[in-house]
Amino acid sequence: MTMDSQTTAKALGRLRRIEGQVQGIQRMVEEDKSCVDILLQLAAVQGAVEQVQKLLLGQHLEACVAEAVRAPSSRDRQRKMDELLDVFSRFSGR
């Protein structure tokens, strides 16, 4: 799957923010900050990662559905639909 330029820009921006958050958490650990504060920051990173997953999942679902509709044979359509269901089942419960 190829991402459109808008999705790529959004994903990269979010990942850069996550990178900064993780570096901040590393400093917190090195400076022996409160475990509660560190855990709160880790939860924030986890939420941010989930947002990137949702963004990419949405992009993939759109592309996969479009490919399935355009597939030349029923076998190809079924393969794309199976892929779509697999991806959706892996990430929808998070």
PDB file of N, CA, C and O in Angstrom:
ATOM      1  N   MET A   1       0.837  -1.174   0.000  1.00  0.00           N
ATOM      2  CA  MET A   1       0.000   0.000   0.000  1.00  0.00           C
ATOM      3  C   MET A   1       0.881   1.236   0.000  1.00  0.00           C
ATOM      4  O   MET A   1       1.886   1.299   0.709  1.00  0.00           O
ATOM      5  N   THR A   2       0.502   2.195  -0.785  1.00  0.00           N
ATOM      6  CA  THR A   2       1.188   3.475  -0.804  1.00  0.00           C
ATOM      7  C   THR A   2       0.281   4.499  -0.143  1.00  0.00           C
ATOM      8  O   THR A   2      -0.901   4.601  -0.472  1.00  0.00           O
ATOM      9  N   MET A   3       0.841   5.252   0.787  1.00  0.00           N
ATOM     10  CA  MET A   3       0.054   6.276   1.468  1.00  0.00           C
ATOM     11  C   MET A   3      -0.004   7.532   0.621  1.00  0.00           C
ATOM     12  O   MET A   3       0.928   7.844  -0.119  1.00  0.00           O
ATOM     13  N   ASP A   4      -1.125   8.257   0.742  1.00  0.00           N
ATOM     14  CA  ASP A   4      -1.188   9.549   0.069  1.00  0.00           C
ATOM     15  C   ASP A   4      -0.322  10.538   0.847  1.00  0.00           C
ATOM     16  O   ASP A   4       0.025  10.294   2.002  1.00  0.00           O
ATOM     17  N   SER A   5       0.019  11.644   0.211  1.00  0.00           N
ATOM     18  CA  SER A   5       0.968  12.588   0.813  1.00  0.00           C
ATOM     19  C   SER A   5       0.438  13.206   2.101  1.00  0.00           C
ATOM     20  O   SER A   5       1.215  13.491   3.011  1.00  0.00           O
ATOM     21  N   GLN A   6      -0.861  13.415   2.190  1.00  0.00           N
ATOM     22  CA  GLN A   6      -1.441  13.991   3.406  1.00  0.00           C
ATOM     23  C   GLN A   6      -1.313  13.015   4.581  1.00  0.00           C
ATOM     24  O   GLN A   6      -0.946  13.419   5.685  1.00  0.00           O
ATOM     25  N   THR A   7      -1.611  11.749   4.348  1.00  0.00           N
ATOM     26  CA  THR A   7      -1.488  10.741   5.401  1.00  0.00           C
ATOM     27  C   THR A   7      -0.036  10.576   5.812  1.00  0.00           C
ATOM     28  O   THR A   7       0.264  10.454   6.999  1.00  0.00           O
ATOM     29  N   THR A   8       0.865  10.570   4.842  1.00  0.00           N
ATOM     30  CA  THR A   8       2.295  10.462   5.146  1.00  0.00           C
ATOM     31  C   THR A   8       2.737  11.611   6.037  1.00  0.00           C
ATOM     32  O   THR A   8       3.438  11.395   7.026  1.00  0.00           O
ATOM     33  N   ALA A   9       2.337  12.822   5.697  1.00  0.00           N
ATOM     34  CA  ALA A   9       2.721  13.995   6.491  1.00  0.00           C
ATOM     35  C   ALA A   9       2.159  13.916   7.905  1.00  0.00           C
ATOM     36  O   ALA A   9       2.858  14.217   8.873  1.00  0.00           O
ATOM     37  N   LYS A  10       0.897  13.512   8.024  1.00  0.00           N
ATOM     38  CA  LYS A  10       0.290  13.384   9.354  1.00  0.00           C
ATOM     39  C   LYS A  10       1.005  12.318  10.180  1.00  0.00           C
ATOM     40  O   LYS A  10       1.324  12.536  11.349  1.00  0.00           O
ATOM     41  N   ALA A  11       1.255  11.164   9.562  1.00  0.00           N
ATOM     42  CA  ALA A  11       1.909  10.068  10.281  1.00  0.00           C
ATOM     43  C   ALA A  11       3.307  10.472  10.730  1.00  0.00           C
ATOM     44  O   ALA A  11       3.688  10.224  11.874  1.00  0.00           O
ATOM     45  N   LEU A  12       4.067  11.087   9.842  1.00  0.00           N
ATOM     46  CA  LEU A  12       5.428  11.499  10.204  1.00  0.00           C
ATOM     47  C   LEU A  12       5.423  12.550  11.307  1.00  0.00           C
ATOM     48  O   LEU A  12       6.260  12.503  12.208  1.00  0.00           O
ATOM     49  N   GLY A  13       4.501  13.487  11.247  1.00  0.00           N
ATOM     50  CA  GLY A  13       4.400  14.495  12.302  1.00  0.00           C
ATOM     51  C   GLY A  13       4.098  13.870  13.649  1.00  0.00           C
ATOM     52  O   GLY A  13       4.704  14.223  14.660  1.00  0.00           O
ATOM     53  N   ARG A  14       3.161  12.943  13.655  1.00  0.00           N
ATOM     54  CA  ARG A  14       2.811  12.266  14.906  1.00  0.00           C
ATOM     55  C   ARG A  14       3.968  11.415  15.414  1.00  0.00           C
ATOM     56  O   ARG A  14       4.239  11.384  16.614  1.00  0.00           O
ATOM     57  N   LEU A  15       4.648  10.726  14.506  1.00  0.00           N
ATOM     58  CA  LEU A  15       5.778   9.889  14.923  1.00  0.00           C
ATOM     59  C   LEU A  15       6.927  10.727  15.472  1.00  0.00           C
ATOM     60  O   LEU A  15       7.614  10.306  16.402  1.00  0.00           O
ATOM     61  N   ARG A  16       7.135  11.891  14.911  1.00  0.00           N
ATOM     62  CA  ARG A  16       8.187  12.776  15.443  1.00  0.00           C
ATOM     63  C   ARG A  16       7.838  13.254  16.851  1.00  0.00           C
ATOM     64  O   ARG A  16       8.705  13.343  17.721  1.00  0.00           O
ATOM     65  N   ARG A  17       6.558  13.562  17.064  1.00  0.00           N
ATOM     66  CA  ARG A  17       6.142  13.949  18.417  1.00  0.00           C
ATOM     67  C   ARG A  17       6.330  12.791  19.389  1.00  0.00           C
ATOM     68  O   ARG A  17       6.775  12.987  20.520  1.00  0.00           O
ATOM     69  N   ILE A  18       5.994  11.598  18.949  1.00  0.00           N
ATOM     70  CA  ILE A  18       6.172  10.407  19.788  1.00  0.00           C
ATOM     71  C   ILE A  18       7.647  10.224  20.116  1.00  0.00           C
ATOM     72  O   ILE A  18       8.004   9.919  21.254  1.00  0.00           O
ATOM     73  N   GLU A  19       8.496  10.409  19.121  1.00  0.00           N
ATOM     74  CA  GLU A  19       9.941  10.295  19.336  1.00  0.00           C
ATOM     75  C   GLU A  19      10.394  11.274  20.423  1.00  0.00           C
ATOM     76  O   GLU A  19      11.177  10.912  21.301  1.00  0.00           O
ATOM     77  N   GLY A  20       9.907  12.492  20.362  1.00  0.00           N
ATOM     78  CA  GLY A  20      10.249  13.481  21.383  1.00  0.00           C
ATOM     79  C   GLY A  20       9.738  13.082  22.756  1.00  0.00           C
ATOM     80  O   GLY A  20      10.422  13.269  23.762  1.00  0.00           O
ATOM     81  N   GLN A  21       8.523  12.528  22.791  1.00  0.00           N
ATOM     82  CA  GLN A  21       7.973  12.070  24.066  1.00  0.00           C
ATOM     83  C   GLN A  21       8.835  10.951  24.656  1.00  0.00           C
ATOM     84  O   GLN A  21       9.116  10.945  25.855  1.00  0.00           O
ATOM     85  N   VAL A  22       9.246  10.022  23.826  1.00  0.00           N
ATOM     86  CA  VAL A  22      10.061   8.898  24.300  1.00  0.00           C
ATOM     87  C   VAL A  22      11.408   9.399  24.812  1.00  0.00           C
ATOM     88  O   VAL A  22      11.899   8.923  25.836  1.00  0.00           O
ATOM     89  N   GLN A  23      12.001  10.346  24.115  1.00  0.00           N
ATOM     90  CA  GLN A  23      13.265  10.914  24.597  1.00  0.00           C
ATOM     91  C   GLN A  23      13.064  11.598  25.948  1.00  0.00           C
ATOM     92  O   GLN A  23      13.927  11.518  26.823  1.00  0.00           O
ATOM     93  N   GLY A  24      11.934  12.265  26.114  1.00  0.00           N
ATOM     94  CA  GLY A  24      11.622  12.882  27.398  1.00  0.00           C
ATOM     95  C   GLY A  24      11.472  11.849  28.498  1.00  0.00           C
ATOM     96  O   GLY A  24      11.910  12.069  29.627  1.00  0.00           O
ATOM     97  N   ILE A  25      10.861  10.729  28.174  1.00  0.00           N
ATOM     98  CA  ILE A  25      10.703   9.652  29.156  1.00  0.00           C
ATOM     99  C   ILE A  25      12.067   9.076  29.524  1.00  0.00           C
ATOM    100  O   ILE A  25      12.317   8.772  30.691  1.00  0.00           O
ATOM    101  N   GLN A  26      12.946   8.923  28.544  1.00  0.00           N
ATOM    102  CA  GLN A  26      14.300   8.442  28.840  1.00  0.00           C
ATOM    103  C   GLN A  26      14.989   9.369  29.830  1.00  0.00           C
ATOM    104  O   GLN A  26      15.635   8.911  30.773  1.00  0.00           O
ATOM    105  N   ARG A  27      14.852  10.671  29.616  1.00  0.00           N
ATOM    106  CA  ARG A  27      15.452  11.634  30.550  1.00  0.00           C
ATOM    107  C   ARG A  27      14.833  11.504  31.937  1.00  0.00           C
ATOM    108  O   ARG A  27      15.533  11.582  32.947  1.00  0.00           O
ATOM    109  N   MET A  28      13.535  11.309  31.978  1.00  0.00           N
ATOM    110  CA  MET A  28      12.858  11.152  33.268  1.00  0.00           C
ATOM    111  C   MET A  28      13.415   9.954  34.030  1.00  0.00           C
ATOM    112  O   MET A  28      13.635  10.027  35.239  1.00  0.00           O
ATOM    113  N   VAL A  29      13.642   8.852  33.316  1.00  0.00           N
ATOM    114  CA  VAL A  29      14.195   7.649  33.954  1.00  0.00           C
ATOM    115  C   VAL A  29      15.619   7.923  34.427  1.00  0.00           C
ATOM    116  O   VAL A  29      15.986   7.573  35.549  1.00  0.00           O
ATOM    117  N   GLU A  30      16.419   8.548  33.567  1.00  0.00           N
ATOM    118  CA  GLU A  30      17.806   8.870  33.937  1.00  0.00           C
ATOM    119  C   GLU A  30      17.867   9.793  35.151  1.00  0.00           C
ATOM    120  O   GLU A  30      18.777   9.686  35.973  1.00  0.00           O
ATOM    121  N   GLU A  31      16.900  10.695  35.260  1.00  0.00           N
ATOM    122  CA  GLU A  31      16.882  11.653  36.362  1.00  0.00           C
ATOM    123  C   GLU A  31      16.111  11.141  37.573  1.00  0.00           C
ATOM    124  O   GLU A  31      15.883  11.879  38.532  1.00  0.00           O
ATOM    125  N   ASP A  32      15.714   9.870  37.522  1.00  0.00           N
ATOM    126  CA  ASP A  32      15.026   9.214  38.636  1.00  0.00           C
ATOM    127  C   ASP A  32      13.743   9.952  39.038  1.00  0.00           C
ATOM    128  O   ASP A  32      13.486  10.177  40.221  1.00  0.00           O
ATOM    129  N   LYS A  33      12.954  10.320  38.039  1.00  0.00           N
ATOM    130  CA  LYS A  33      11.680  10.998  38.296  1.00  0.00           C
ATOM    131  C   LYS A  33      10.661  10.009  38.849  1.00  0.00           C
ATOM    132  O   LYS A  33      10.887   8.799  38.853  1.00  0.00           O
ATOM    133  N   SER A  34       9.566  10.530  39.302  1.00  0.00           N
ATOM    134  CA  SER A  34       8.494   9.731  39.895  1.00  0.00           C
ATOM    135  C   SER A  34       7.996   8.660  38.920  1.00  0.00           C
ATOM    136  O   SER A  34       7.773   8.932  37.740  1.00  0.00           O
ATOM    137  N   CYS A  35       7.829   7.446  39.434  1.00  0.00           N
ATOM    138  CA  CYS A  35       7.312   6.350  38.606  1.00  0.00           C
ATOM    139  C   CYS A  35       5.925   6.687  38.066  1.00  0.00           C
ATOM    140  O   CYS A  35       5.607   6.356  36.924  1.00  0.00           O
ATOM    141  N   VAL A  36       5.107   7.337  38.875  1.00  0.00           N
ATOM    142  CA  VAL A  36       3.765   7.703  38.430  1.00  0.00           C
ATOM    143  C   VAL A  36       3.845   8.661  37.243  1.00  0.00           C
ATOM    144  O   VAL A  36       3.111   8.505  36.267  1.00  0.00           O
ATOM    145  N   ASP A  37       4.729   9.647  37.324  1.00  0.00           N
ATOM    146  CA  ASP A  37       4.892  10.591  36.216  1.00  0.00           C
ATOM    147  C   ASP A  37       5.373   9.879  34.952  1.00  0.00           C
ATOM    148  O   ASP A  37       4.912  10.177  33.850  1.00  0.00           O
ATOM    149  N   ILE A  38       6.289   8.949  35.118  1.00  0.00           N
ATOM    150  CA  ILE A  38       6.802   8.186  33.971  1.00  0.00           C
ATOM    151  C   ILE A  38       5.687   7.338  33.367  1.00  0.00           C
ATOM    152  O   ILE A  38       5.534   7.284  32.146  1.00  0.00           O
ATOM    153  N   LEU A  39       4.912   6.678  34.217  1.00  0.00           N
ATOM    154  CA  LEU A  39       3.811   5.854  33.727  1.00  0.00           C
ATOM    155  C   LEU A  39       2.774   6.689  32.980  1.00  0.00           C
ATOM    156  O   LEU A  39       2.229   6.242  31.970  1.00  0.00           O
ATOM    157  N   LEU A  40       2.501   7.884  33.465  1.00  0.00           N
ATOM    158  CA  LEU A  40       1.562   8.769  32.767  1.00  0.00           C
ATOM    159  C   LEU A  40       2.086   9.137  31.382  1.00  0.00           C
ATOM    160  O   LEU A  40       1.325   9.173  30.415  1.00  0.00           O
ATOM    161  N   GLN A  41       3.368   9.406  31.292  1.00  0.00           N
ATOM    162  CA  GLN A  41       3.964   9.738  29.999  1.00  0.00           C
ATOM    163  C   GLN A  41       3.958   8.530  29.061  1.00  0.00           C
ATOM    164  O   GLN A  41       3.746   8.673  27.857  1.00  0.00           O
ATOM    165  N   LEU A  42       4.191   7.346  29.615  1.00  0.00           N
ATOM    166  CA  LEU A  42       4.134   6.130  28.795  1.00  0.00           C
ATOM    167  C   LEU A  42       2.724   5.904  28.258  1.00  0.00           C
ATOM    168  O   LEU A  42       2.551   5.490  27.111  1.00  0.00           O
ATOM    169  N   ALA A  43       1.724   6.174  29.084  1.00  0.00           N
ATOM    170  CA  ALA A  43       0.336   6.039  28.631  1.00  0.00           C
ATOM    171  C   ALA A  43       0.048   7.031  27.504  1.00  0.00           C
ATOM    172  O   ALA A  43      -0.666   6.707  26.555  1.00  0.00           O
ATOM    173  N   ALA A  44       0.599   8.228  27.610  1.00  0.00           N
ATOM    174  CA  ALA A  44       0.416   9.224  26.550  1.00  0.00           C
ATOM    175  C   ALA A  44       1.049   8.752  25.246  1.00  0.00           C
ATOM    176  O   ALA A  44       0.472   8.928  24.172  1.00  0.00           O
ATOM    177  N   VAL A  45       2.227   8.158  25.339  1.00  0.00           N
ATOM    178  CA  VAL A  45       2.899   7.631  24.141  1.00  0.00           C
ATOM    179  C   VAL A  45       2.075   6.500  23.539  1.00  0.00           C
ATOM    180  O   VAL A  45       1.904   6.424  22.323  1.00  0.00           O
ATOM    181  N   GLN A  46       1.570   5.631  24.389  1.00  0.00           N
ATOM    182  CA  GLN A  46       0.759   4.519  23.899  1.00  0.00           C
ATOM    183  C   GLN A  46      -0.471   5.049  23.151  1.00  0.00           C
ATOM    184  O   GLN A  46      -0.815   4.541  22.083  1.00  0.00           O
ATOM    185  N   GLY A  47      -1.120   6.051  23.703  1.00  0.00           N
ATOM    186  CA  GLY A  47      -2.269   6.649  23.026  1.00  0.00           C
ATOM    187  C   GLY A  47      -1.886   7.269  21.696  1.00  0.00           C
ATOM    188  O   GLY A  47      -2.622   7.154  20.716  1.00  0.00           O
ATOM    189  N   ALA A  48      -0.741   7.923  21.658  1.00  0.00           N
ATOM    190  CA  ALA A  48      -0.276   8.547  20.420  1.00  0.00           C
ATOM    191  C   ALA A  48       0.035   7.495  19.357  1.00  0.00           C
ATOM    192  O   ALA A  48      -0.272   7.692  18.182  1.00  0.00           O
ATOM    193  N   VAL A  49       0.638   6.387  19.760  1.00  0.00           N
ATOM    194  CA  VAL A  49       0.929   5.295  18.821  1.00  0.00           C
ATOM    195  C   VAL A  49      -0.383   4.722  18.276  1.00  0.00           C
ATOM    196  O   VAL A  49      -0.489   4.427  17.086  1.00  0.00           O
ATOM    197  N   GLU A  50      -1.370   4.569  19.145  1.00  0.00           N
ATOM    198  CA  GLU A  50      -2.663   4.059  18.696  1.00  0.00           C
ATOM    199  C   GLU A  50      -3.304   4.994  17.673  1.00  0.00           C
ATOM    200  O   GLU A  50      -3.964   4.532  16.742  1.00  0.00           O
ATOM    201  N   GLN A  51      -3.116   6.300  17.836  1.00  0.00           N
ATOM    202  CA  GLN A  51      -3.654   7.251  16.865  1.00  0.00           C
ATOM    203  C   GLN A  51      -2.980   7.084  15.498  1.00  0.00           C
ATOM    204  O   GLN A  51      -3.638   7.186  14.463  1.00  0.00           O
ATOM    205  N   VAL A  52      -1.684   6.831  15.498  1.00  0.00           N
ATOM    206  CA  VAL A  52      -0.980   6.588  14.232  1.00  0.00           C
ATOM    207  C   VAL A  52      -1.495   5.291  13.606  1.00  0.00           C
ATOM    208  O   VAL A  52      -1.701   5.221  12.394  1.00  0.00           O
ATOM    209  N   GLN A  53      -1.701   4.264  14.436  1.00  0.00           N
ATOM    210  CA  GLN A  53      -2.244   3.008  13.916  1.00  0.00           C
ATOM    211  C   GLN A  53      -3.603   3.236  13.269  1.00  0.00           C
ATOM    212  O   GLN A  53      -3.866   2.717  12.184  1.00  0.00           O
ATOM    213  N   LYS A  54      -4.467   4.002  13.917  1.00  0.00           N
ATOM    214  CA  LYS A  54      -5.797   4.268  13.364  1.00  0.00           C
ATOM    215  C   LYS A  54      -5.699   5.019  12.041  1.00  0.00           C
ATOM    216  O   LYS A  54      -6.425   4.719  11.094  1.00  0.00           O
ATOM    217  N   LEU A  55      -4.813   5.979  11.985  1.00  0.00           N
ATOM    218  CA  LEU A  55      -4.616   6.741  10.753  1.00  0.00           C
ATOM    219  C   LEU A  55      -4.206   5.817   9.609  1.00  0.00           C
ATOM    220  O   LEU A  55      -4.774   5.873   8.518  1.00  0.00           O
ATOM    221  N   LEU A  56      -3.212   4.965   9.871  1.00  0.00           N
ATOM    222  CA  LEU A  56      -2.721   4.065   8.825  1.00  0.00           C
ATOM    223  C   LEU A  56      -3.736   2.980   8.496  1.00  0.00           C
ATOM    224  O   LEU A  56      -3.864   2.582   7.338  1.00  0.00           O
ATOM    225  N   LEU A  57      -4.455   2.499   9.499  1.00  0.00           N
ATOM    226  CA  LEU A  57      -5.489   1.501   9.253  1.00  0.00           C
ATOM    227  C   LEU A  57      -6.576   2.085   8.356  1.00  0.00           C
ATOM    228  O   LEU A  57      -7.032   1.429   7.420  1.00  0.00           O
ATOM    229  N   GLY A  58      -6.987   3.305   8.641  1.00  0.00           N
ATOM    230  CA  GLY A  58      -7.998   3.950   7.801  1.00  0.00           C
ATOM    231  C   GLY A  58      -7.540   4.082   6.364  1.00  0.00           C
ATOM    232  O   GLY A  58      -8.300   3.817   5.433  1.00  0.00           O
ATOM    233  N   GLN A  59      -6.299   4.491   6.188  1.00  0.00           N
ATOM    234  CA  GLN A  59      -5.737   4.620   4.835  1.00  0.00           C
ATOM    235  C   GLN A  59      -5.715   3.258   4.142  1.00  0.00           C
ATOM    236  O   GLN A  59      -6.079   3.146   2.971  1.00  0.00           O
ATOM    237  N   HIS A  60      -5.292   2.238   4.861  1.00  0.00           N
ATOM    238  CA  HIS A  60      -5.221   0.902   4.270  1.00  0.00           C
ATOM    239  C   HIS A  60      -6.615   0.392   3.912  1.00  0.00           C
ATOM    240  O   HIS A  60      -6.813  -0.185   2.843  1.00  0.00           O
ATOM    241  N   LEU A  61      -7.573   0.604   4.801  1.00  0.00           N
ATOM    242  CA  LEU A  61      -8.930   0.138   4.523  1.00  0.00           C
ATOM    243  C   LEU A  61      -9.484   0.799   3.265  1.00  0.00           C
ATOM    244  O   LEU A  61     -10.092   0.131   2.429  1.00  0.00           O
ATOM    245  N   GLU A  62      -9.279   2.094   3.129  1.00  0.00           N
ATOM    246  CA  GLU A  62      -9.757   2.788   1.931  1.00  0.00           C
ATOM    247  C   GLU A  62      -9.109   2.218   0.674  1.00  0.00           C
ATOM    248  O   GLU A  62      -9.790   1.954  -0.317  1.00  0.00           O
ATOM    249  N   ALA A  63      -7.804   2.032   0.716  1.00  0.00           N
ATOM    250  CA  ALA A  63      -7.083   1.523  -0.452  1.00  0.00           C
ATOM    251  C   ALA A  63      -7.472   0.082  -0.753  1.00  0.00           C
ATOM    252  O   ALA A  63      -7.645  -0.292  -1.914  1.00  0.00           O
ATOM    253  N   CYS A  64      -7.609  -0.719   0.287  1.00  0.00           N
ATOM    254  CA  CYS A  64      -7.914  -2.139   0.108  1.00  0.00           C
ATOM    255  C   CYS A  64      -9.319  -2.324  -0.468  1.00  0.00           C
ATOM    256  O   CYS A  64      -9.524  -3.153  -1.354  1.00  0.00           O
ATOM    257  N   VAL A  65     -10.271  -1.564   0.029  1.00  0.00           N
ATOM    258  CA  VAL A  65     -11.633  -1.660  -0.498  1.00  0.00           C
ATOM    259  C   VAL A  65     -11.654  -1.244  -1.966  1.00  0.00           C
ATOM    260  O   VAL A  65     -12.288  -1.903  -2.790  1.00  0.00           O
ATOM    261  N   ALA A  66     -10.970  -0.165  -2.291  1.00  0.00           N
ATOM    262  CA  ALA A  66     -10.919   0.285  -3.687  1.00  0.00           C
ATOM    263  C   ALA A  66     -10.292  -0.785  -4.576  1.00  0.00           C
ATOM    264  O   ALA A  66     -10.777  -1.040  -5.678  1.00  0.00           O
ATOM    265  N   GLU A  67      -9.221  -1.409  -4.102  1.00  0.00           N
ATOM    266  CA  GLU A  67      -8.577  -2.473  -4.889  1.00  0.00           C
ATOM    267  C   GLU A  67      -9.503  -3.663  -5.052  1.00  0.00           C
ATOM    268  O   GLU A  67      -9.570  -4.254  -6.130  1.00  0.00           O
ATOM    269  N   ALA A  68     -10.217  -4.022  -3.994  1.00  0.00           N
ATOM    270  CA  ALA A  68     -11.113  -5.174  -4.053  1.00  0.00           C
ATOM    271  C   ALA A  68     -12.221  -4.941  -5.074  1.00  0.00           C
ATOM    272  O   ALA A  68     -12.581  -5.850  -5.822  1.00  0.00           O
ATOM    273  N   VAL A  69     -12.752  -3.746  -5.103  1.00  0.00           N
ATOM    274  CA  VAL A  69     -13.824  -3.424  -6.045  1.00  0.00           C
ATOM    275  C   VAL A  69     -13.316  -3.483  -7.482  1.00  0.00           C
ATOM    276  O   VAL A  69     -14.036  -3.918  -8.381  1.00  0.00           O
ATOM    277  N   ARG A  70     -12.078  -3.046  -7.699  1.00  0.00           N
ATOM    278  CA  ARG A  70     -11.511  -3.021  -9.055  1.00  0.00           C
ATOM    279  C   ARG A  70     -10.870  -4.347  -9.469  1.00  0.00           C
ATOM    280  O   ARG A  70     -10.470  -4.496 -10.623  1.00  0.00           O
ATOM    281  N   ALA A  71     -10.767  -5.290  -8.569  1.00  0.00           N
ATOM    282  CA  ALA A  71     -10.082  -6.550  -8.887  1.00  0.00           C
ATOM    283  C   ALA A  71     -10.763  -7.232 -10.075  1.00  0.00           C
ATOM    284  O   ALA A  71     -11.990  -7.281 -10.155  1.00  0.00           O
ATOM    285  N   PRO A  72      -9.947  -7.757 -10.998  1.00  0.00           N
ATOM    286  CA  PRO A  72     -10.503  -8.318 -12.232  1.00  0.00           C
ATOM    287  C   PRO A  72     -11.254  -9.639 -12.043  1.00  0.00           C
ATOM    288  O   PRO A  72     -12.147  -9.953 -12.829  1.00  0.00           O
ATOM    289  N   SER A  73     -10.916 -10.393 -11.042  1.00  0.00           N
ATOM    290  CA  SER A  73     -11.573 -11.691 -10.876  1.00  0.00           C
ATOM    291  C   SER A  73     -12.130 -11.826  -9.463  1.00  0.00           C
ATOM    292  O   SER A  73     -11.703 -11.136  -8.538  1.00  0.00           O
ATOM    293  N   SER A  74     -13.084 -12.723  -9.323  1.00  0.00           N
ATOM    294  CA  SER A  74     -13.672 -12.938  -7.997  1.00  0.00           C
ATOM    295  C   SER A  74     -12.623 -13.487  -7.030  1.00  0.00           C
ATOM    296  O   SER A  74     -12.679 -13.212  -5.831  1.00  0.00           O
ATOM    297  N   ARG A  75     -11.680 -14.252  -7.541  1.00  0.00           N
ATOM    298  CA  ARG A  75     -10.607 -14.779  -6.689  1.00  0.00           C
ATOM    299  C   ARG A  75      -9.743 -13.634  -6.137  1.00  0.00           C
ATOM    300  O   ARG A  75      -9.409 -13.615  -4.952  1.00  0.00           O
ATOM    301  N   ASP A  76      -9.390 -12.688  -7.006  1.00  0.00           N
ATOM    302  CA  ASP A  76      -8.610 -11.525  -6.569  1.00  0.00           C
ATOM    303  C   ASP A  76      -9.397 -10.683  -5.570  1.00  0.00           C
ATOM    304  O   ASP A  76      -8.846 -10.211  -4.575  1.00  0.00           O
ATOM    305  N   ARG A  77     -10.700 -10.496  -5.844  1.00  0.00           N
ATOM    306  CA  ARG A  77     -11.541  -9.733  -4.909  1.00  0.00           C
ATOM    307  C   ARG A  77     -11.581 -10.415  -3.554  1.00  0.00           C
ATOM    308  O   ARG A  77     -11.477  -9.762  -2.516  1.00  0.00           O
ATOM    309  N   GLN A  78     -11.732 -11.735  -3.570  1.00  0.00           N
ATOM    310  CA  GLN A  78     -11.803 -12.469  -2.306  1.00  0.00           C
ATOM    311  C   GLN A  78     -10.484 -12.378  -1.545  1.00  0.00           C
ATOM    312  O   GLN A  78     -10.481 -12.243  -0.322  1.00  0.00           O
ATOM    313  N   ARG A  79      -9.382 -12.449  -2.250  1.00  0.00           N
ATOM    314  CA  ARG A  79      -8.064 -12.335  -1.615  1.00  0.00           C
ATOM    315  C   ARG A  79      -7.919 -10.977  -0.934  1.00  0.00           C
ATOM    316  O   ARG A  79      -7.446 -10.898   0.200  1.00  0.00           O
ATOM    317  N   LYS A  80      -8.324  -9.907  -1.623  1.00  0.00           N
ATOM    318  CA  LYS A  80      -8.247  -8.566  -1.040  1.00  0.00           C
ATOM    319  C   LYS A  80      -9.190  -8.431   0.151  1.00  0.00           C
ATOM    320  O   LYS A  80      -8.844  -7.798   1.148  1.00  0.00           O
ATOM    321  N   MET A  81     -10.372  -9.018   0.054  1.00  0.00           N
ATOM    322  CA  MET A  81     -11.313  -8.954   1.172  1.00  0.00           C
ATOM    323  C   MET A  81     -10.780  -9.738   2.369  1.00  0.00           C
ATOM    324  O   MET A  81     -10.945  -9.311   3.511  1.00  0.00           O
ATOM    325  N   ASP A  82     -10.145 -10.876   2.116  1.00  0.00           N
ATOM    326  CA  ASP A  82      -9.534 -11.641   3.206  1.00  0.00           C
ATOM    327  C   ASP A  82      -8.436 -10.833   3.882  1.00  0.00           C
ATOM    328  O   ASP A  82      -8.323 -10.826   5.108  1.00  0.00           O
ATOM    329  N   GLU A  83      -7.625 -10.150   3.073  1.00  0.00           N
ATOM    330  CA  GLU A  83      -6.570  -9.297   3.625  1.00  0.00           C
ATOM    331  C   GLU A  83      -7.182  -8.182   4.470  1.00  0.00           C
ATOM    332  O   GLU A  83      -6.704  -7.885   5.565  1.00  0.00           O
ATOM    333  N   LEU A  84      -8.225  -7.581   3.958  1.00  0.00           N
ATOM    334  CA  LEU A  84      -8.910  -6.508   4.666  1.00  0.00           C
ATOM    335  C   LEU A  84      -9.444  -6.994   6.015  1.00  0.00           C
ATOM    336  O   LEU A  84      -9.260  -6.326   7.032  1.00  0.00           O
ATOM    337  N   LEU A  85     -10.089  -8.130   6.025  1.00  0.00           N
ATOM    338  CA  LEU A  85     -10.621  -8.683   7.271  1.00  0.00           C
ATOM    339  C   LEU A  85      -9.512  -9.019   8.254  1.00  0.00           C
ATOM    340  O   LEU A  85      -9.662  -8.800   9.456  1.00  0.00           O
ATOM    341  N   ASP A  86      -8.405  -9.545   7.758  1.00  0.00           N
ATOM    342  CA  ASP A  86      -7.271  -9.874   8.617  1.00  0.00           C
ATOM    343  C   ASP A  86      -6.711  -8.619   9.285  1.00  0.00           C
ATOM    344  O   ASP A  86      -6.490  -8.597  10.496  1.00  0.00           O
ATOM    345  N   VAL A  87      -6.486  -7.595   8.501  1.00  0.00           N
ATOM    346  CA  VAL A  87      -5.949  -6.343   9.045  1.00  0.00           C
ATOM    347  C   VAL A  87      -6.932  -5.746  10.037  1.00  0.00           C
ATOM    348  O   VAL A  87      -6.541  -5.320  11.124  1.00  0.00           O
ATOM    349  N   PHE A  88      -8.192  -5.714   9.672  1.00  0.00           N
ATOM    350  CA  PHE A  88      -9.196  -5.127  10.554  1.00  0.00           C
ATOM    351  C   PHE A  88      -9.287  -5.893  11.870  1.00  0.00           C
ATOM    352  O   PHE A  88      -9.388  -5.279  12.931  1.00  0.00           O
ATOM    353  N   SER A  89      -9.253  -7.220  11.819  1.00  0.00           N
ATOM    354  CA  SER A  89      -9.365  -8.007  13.053  1.00  0.00           C
ATOM    355  C   SER A  89      -8.153  -7.826  13.959  1.00  0.00           C
ATOM    356  O   SER A  89      -8.286  -7.900  15.181  1.00  0.00           O
ATOM    357  N   ARG A  90      -6.993  -7.594  13.394  1.00  0.00           N
ATOM    358  CA  ARG A  90      -5.788  -7.388  14.208  1.00  0.00           C
ATOM    359  C   ARG A  90      -5.818  -6.080  14.982  1.00  0.00           C
ATOM    360  O   ARG A  90      -5.346  -6.016  16.117  1.00  0.00           O
ATOM    361  N   PHE A  91      -6.368  -5.040  14.374  1.00  0.00           N
ATOM    362  CA  PHE A  91      -6.238  -3.709  14.952  1.00  0.00           C
ATOM    363  C   PHE A  91      -7.526  -3.091  15.467  1.00  0.00           C
ATOM    364  O   PHE A  91      -7.474  -2.074  16.158  1.00  0.00           O
ATOM    365  N   SER A  92      -8.665  -3.661  15.159  1.00  0.00           N
ATOM    366  CA  SER A  92      -9.917  -3.011  15.553  1.00  0.00           C
ATOM    367  C   SER A  92     -10.205  -3.121  17.043  1.00  0.00           C
ATOM    368  O   SER A  92     -10.925  -2.285  17.588  1.00  0.00           O
ATOM    369  N   GLY A  93      -9.671  -4.113  17.702  1.00  0.00           N
ATOM    370  CA  GLY A  93      -9.949  -4.309  19.123  1.00  0.00           C
ATOM    371  C   GLY A  93      -9.095  -3.486  20.050  1.00  0.00           C
ATOM    372  O   GLY A  93      -9.175  -3.660  21.266  1.00  0.00           O
ATOM    373  N   ARG A  94      -8.274  -2.590  19.523  1.00  0.00           N
ATOM    374  CA  ARG A  94      -7.355  -1.824  20.370  1.00  0.00           C
ATOM    375  C   ARG A  94      -7.913  -0.486  20.726  1.00  0.00           C
ATOM    376  O   ARG A  94      -7.265   0.284  21.434  1.00  0.00           O
TER     377      ARG A  94
END
